[in-house]
């Protein structure tokens, strides 16, 4: 398996893109429906550090907790594990001239990103590299009100995973 170095934009303006709703939906369609990949170091959650959970952008299915997010240096949001392993499915992906493992949401069957075996060894060794546009972030203080209260023990560091319902 090969990894290619990415470069960070030099200016904050280069990191921020206009929040054009139609552009976001076009990107989301390309990524989630056609298996595309957004540009590194450019989207909303690659350098996001608030406490809460990340849910699938279309279905709202809970995917990852901020407690498993880390800076992989890749330019995409990276996580050591899913919030609930039953919320995702893994599939072999031989596109782009390499063998990768695709991550899809179980409920929506949408492309989210890929998982690699180059994550932190002390956290299991996996790096779930996920496209920002495939997710929506729920702030910890809004989780109960938005129906994600059962995930609070993970976000608060009291548990490491949630069993499926």
N, C-alpha and C positions, 0 to 999 in steps of 0.2 A: 504494500500500500504506500502511496506517495502523498505527501502533503506539500502544498505550495504556499510560500509566504505571501501574505497580503500586506499592503501598506495602508497606514492610517492617513486620512485626509489631513492636510496641514492646518486648515483653518476651521473654526466652528461653523462658518457659513457653508463650507464644503460638506459638513456632516448633516446639516439641516436641509431638508427639502420642503418645498411648499406643501402644505396639507390640503391638497386638492382631492376631494372625496372621490371624484371619478377616477383619478390616477391611482388612488389607493385600491379601489375596487378592481381596476384593470390588472394591477400588480397581484392582488389577492387571487383573482381568477387564474392568472398565469401560473402562480406558484401552487395554489391548492388544487386546482383542477387539472393542470398540465404538467405538474412536477418541476416547475421552474425554481430558480434560486435568486433571491434578491441580492443586490450588491452588498459586499462586506463593508462594515464601518459606516453604513449610511442610514439604517432604519432605526426605528424608535427604541427597541429594547436591547441592542447590543451592549450599551453602557448604562443600563438602568439598574438602580440599586435600592428601590423602595421595597418595603415588606408587604407581601401578599402572595397571590397566586396568578398563574398564567392559564387562561382558558382558551379553548379552540375558538377562533374568531367567528365562525358561523353557527356552531351548535351550542357553544357555552360549556362544553364538556371540560371539566377540570383536568389539566395536563401536568403542570409543573409548579413547584413551590419556590419562592425566592430563597429559601434555605438551601436548595440544591443548585442554585445558580452560581457560576463562577466565571472569571475572566480567563478564557482559553487563549486569548490573543488572536483568535480567528476572525473577529469582526462580526460574528453572529452570536445571538444569545446561546449560551452553552449551559447545560445542566448535567449533574452527575447521575440523576435517576428521575423517572416520572413520579408524579404525585401518587398515582395509582397505576401499577403495571398493566391492569386490565383496561385502561383508558386508551392504550395505543396498540398498534399492530406493527410488526416488523416484516419487511419483505426484501428479498434479494433484488438489487438494482445494478445491472451491468451497463448502464448508459455512461456516457462521457469517457469511455475507454478504460474504465476501472470497475472493480467490484466494490460495491458499497451496500450498506443495509439502510433501506428507506424506512422512515418513521411515518406512520399514518394514524389519524385519529380513528378509533374504533367506531364510534357512533356516526360520524360524518363520512368516514372513509376518505378523508382529505389528506393530501401530501402536506407534511409539516417540515421535514428536513431529513437528516440522516444521523445514524449513531456510529461512532468510531471507538476503537479500543485504545485511544491515546489520552484518556481522561486521567484525573488524579488517582493514583494507585490506592491511596488510603480511603477512597470513596468508592471502590469497586472497579476503577479503571475505564469506565465508559464516559464518553462525551456525546451527549445528545445535542446536536448542532441544529437549531431550529430557526426558521425564518420568522422574523418579527411580525410580518403582515399576516401570518397564519394564526396569530394569537391576539388576545386582548388581556390587559392586566387588570386585576381586581385588587385594589388597595386593601390592606388588612382591616382597616376600620370600616370598610364597606362589605366585607365578606358575608357577615351574618344577614344584612339587609338584602343582599343579592342572592341568597340561598346557598352560600358556600360555607356556612358555619361549621359543618362537620370537619372541615379541613383546618380549622384554627389550631388544633393541637400540633400539627406539623409545622405550620408557620410560626408558632410560638416555641418550637423546639422541644415539645413534650413527646413527640412521636416521630417516626421516620417514614411511615407509609400508611395508607388507608386501604383497608380491605374493600373489595367491591361490595356493592349493596346486595 
